[in-house]
Amino acid sequence: MAKRSRLPGHRVLLLLAAMAWASSAPAATPEQVARLVREIKPVSSELKWQQIPWLLDLNEGIRQARREGRPLLLWGSDDDPLERC
């Protein structure tokens, strides 16, 4: 199975638009864009991490991990993984 890119769909469309604008080649057809989005955009089975009830408060996460005897995952990113923006 081919490895899939993790770019969200809107970023793919922006990337394609920028490439079409900057290129001297003709712009992509709607069919080509649709095919690329299908190939690049993650499918629901690749987005299971979005179903996890993530805590945004570190102290609450530490308390909950201790109560449940579970490890704590600290996820840091310069992007918003919960796509609130």
Order of alpha helices (4+ residues) and beta strands (2+ residues): alpha-alpha-alpha
